[in-house]
Amino acid sequence: MQPRIPRQSVSEPGGHRADHDARLGEELAAVVSGARRRALRDGDRQIDTAHLLHSLLEHDPEVRAVFEGGPQLARLLAYLVQRSIGYGLRWQGSVEDSGAVPVVTEADGFSPLAAGAMEYAHERAAGRGADRPSGVDLLAAVVTDPEARAVEVLTRAGIDAEALLTGLNGRVPDNR
């Protein structure tokens, strides 16, 4: 029986295994791995910020708590699920890049915005003295650029991404 999700070797395009990066820690490695699987399942060439947002919501209870559960979280998850069958289809075959940040070429398998978000999450963690970024650090990073697909998803779900980022900038993640 063929697996539904093709395996990717490190030598294949997009096969960079950042999800096994020691700088991530176990929690974020699971988030990146989940985002990679979602990108493959959606037929996308790269992990984008919406894949990271979806995976964060699936794997990190602290990130889910930011959205206070209930209708807001349900609406957000519904838009993320619809991505592969609805409005997200227009993203297939295109690269997520607002042009606002320099293109990161070392992060194979990530859109330029997602690669920049990963780096920003590390910088944010280092700024508070942590060795590794938390899910909240990555959440703040994926909503930093107003052109990010994660921001578009949040906006469609009725969530003010700018207000979310302001709240996240004042929040110190749990040190696990």
C-alpha positions as CSV (number, residue, x, y, z in Angstrom):
1,M,0.0,0.0,0.0
2,Q,1.4,3.4,-1.0
3,P,1.6,6.0,1.7
4,R,-0.7,9.0,1.1
5,I,2.1,11.5,1.9
6,P,5.3,11.0,0.0
7,R,8.5,10.8,1.9
8,Q,11.0,13.5,1.2
9,S,14.7,12.8,1.5
10,V,17.2,15.5,2.5
11,S,18.6,15.5,-1.1
12,E,15.2,16.3,-2.7
13,P,14.2,19.9,-3.3
14,G,12.5,21.2,-0.2
15,G,14.1,18.3,1.8
16,H,16.0,20.5,4.3
17,R,15.1,19.0,7.6
18,A,14.8,22.1,9.7
19,D,12.3,20.2,11.8
20,H,15.2,18.3,13.2
21,D,17.2,21.4,13.9
22,A,18.6,21.2,17.5
23,R,17.8,24.9,17.9
24,L,14.1,24.2,17.7
25,G,13.5,21.9,20.6
26,E,11.1,19.0,20.6
27,E,7.9,21.1,20.6
28,L,8.7,23.3,17.6
29,A,10.3,20.4,15.7
30,A,6.9,18.7,15.9
31,V,5.2,21.9,14.7
32,V,7.6,22.2,11.7
33,S,7.2,18.5,10.9
34,G,3.4,18.9,11.0
35,A,3.6,22.0,8.7
36,R,5.8,20.0,6.3
37,R,3.3,17.2,6.1
38,R,0.5,19.7,5.6
39,A,2.4,21.4,2.8
40,L,3.0,18.1,1.0
41,R,-0.6,17.0,1.5
42,D,-1.8,20.4,0.1
43,G,0.4,20.0,-2.9
44,D,2.5,23.1,-2.0
45,R,6.3,23.2,-2.8
46,Q,7.1,25.1,0.4
47,I,6.0,25.5,4.0
48,D,4.4,28.9,4.3
49,T,3.2,30.9,7.3
50,A,-0.3,29.5,7.1
51,H,1.1,26.0,7.4
52,L,3.1,27.0,10.4
53,L,0.0,28.7,12.0
54,H,-2.1,25.6,11.4
55,S,0.5,23.3,12.9
56,L,1.0,25.6,15.9
57,L,-2.7,25.5,16.7
58,E,-2.6,21.7,16.4
59,H,0.5,21.1,18.6
60,D,0.8,24.0,21.1
61,P,-1.8,24.5,23.9
62,E,-0.2,27.8,24.8
63,V,-0.8,29.1,21.2
64,R,-4.4,27.8,21.3
65,A,-4.9,29.7,24.6
66,V,-3.9,32.9,22.9
67,F,-7.1,32.6,20.8
68,E,-9.2,32.0,24.0
69,G,-10.9,28.9,22.5
70,G,-14.5,29.0,21.6
71,P,-15.9,30.5,18.4
72,Q,-12.7,32.5,17.5
73,L,-10.5,29.4,17.5
74,A,-13.2,27.3,15.7
75,R,-13.5,29.9,13.0
76,L,-9.7,30.1,12.6
77,L,-9.4,26.4,12.3
78,A,-12.2,26.2,9.8
79,Y,-10.4,28.7,7.5
80,L,-7.2,26.8,7.8
81,V,-8.9,23.5,6.9
82,Q,-10.7,25.2,3.9
83,R,-7.3,26.2,2.6
84,S,-6.7,23.0,0.8
85,I,-10.2,22.9,-0.8
86,G,-11.1,26.5,-1.2
87,Y,-9.4,29.9,-1.3
88,G,-6.0,28.5,-0.6
89,L,-5.8,26.8,-4.0
90,R,-4.7,30.1,-5.5
91,W,-1.6,29.8,-3.4
92,Q,-0.5,26.5,-4.9
93,G,2.5,26.9,-7.2
94,S,3.3,30.4,-5.9
95,V,5.9,31.5,-3.4
96,E,4.9,33.4,-0.3
97,D,7.0,36.5,-0.4
98,S,6.0,40.0,0.4
99,G,9.3,41.5,-0.7
100,A,9.5,43.2,2.7
101,V,12.2,41.0,4.0
102,P,15.4,39.8,2.3
103,V,14.9,36.4,0.7
104,V,16.5,33.6,2.8
105,T,18.1,31.1,0.6
106,E,19.4,28.7,3.2
107,A,16.0,27.4,4.3
108,D,15.1,25.0,1.6
109,G,11.5,23.9,1.9
110,F,10.3,27.2,3.5
111,S,8.8,30.2,1.7
112,P,10.9,33.3,2.2
113,L,8.4,34.7,4.7
114,A,8.2,31.4,6.7
115,A,12.0,31.1,6.7
116,G,12.2,34.7,8.0
117,A,9.6,33.9,10.6
118,M,11.7,31.0,11.8
119,E,14.7,33.2,12.2
120,Y,12.7,36.0,13.9
121,A,11.3,33.4,16.4
122,H,14.9,32.5,17.3
123,E,15.8,36.2,17.7
124,R,12.7,36.8,19.8
125,A,13.6,33.9,22.1
126,A,17.2,35.1,22.4
127,G,15.9,38.6,23.3
128,R,14.4,37.2,26.4
129,G,17.3,35.0,27.2
130,A,15.8,31.6,26.1
131,D,17.9,29.0,24.2
132,R,14.9,28.0,22.0
133,P,11.9,29.7,20.6
134,S,8.4,28.8,21.9
135,G,5.3,28.4,20.0
136,V,4.2,31.9,21.0
137,D,7.5,33.2,19.6
138,L,6.8,31.5,16.3
139,L,3.2,32.7,16.3
140,A,4.4,36.3,16.8
141,A,6.9,35.8,14.0
142,V,4.3,34.4,11.4
143,V,2.0,37.5,12.0
144,T,4.7,40.1,11.8
145,D,4.5,40.7,8.1
146,P,1.0,42.0,7.0
147,E,1.5,40.2,3.6
148,A,1.9,36.8,5.2
149,R,-0.6,34.1,4.4
150,A,-1.1,33.5,8.1
151,V,-2.2,37.1,8.4
152,E,-4.7,36.7,5.6
153,V,-6.1,33.6,7.2
154,L,-6.5,35.4,10.6
155,T,-8.1,38.4,8.9
156,R,-10.6,36.1,7.1
157,A,-11.4,34.5,10.4
158,G,-12.2,37.9,11.9
159,I,-9.0,38.2,14.0
160,D,-7.1,41.5,14.0
161,A,-3.5,40.3,13.3
162,E,-2.1,43.7,14.3
163,A,-3.8,43.6,17.7
164,L,-2.8,40.0,18.1
165,L,0.9,40.9,17.5
166,T,0.7,43.8,19.9
167,G,-0.7,41.4,22.6
168,L,2.0,38.8,21.8
169,N,4.8,41.4,22.1
170,G,3.8,42.0,25.7
171,R,3.5,38.3,26.5
172,V,6.3,36.2,27.8
173,P,6.0,32.5,26.7
174,D,6.2,29.7,29.3
175,N,9.7,28.4,29.6
176,R,9.3,24.7,29.3
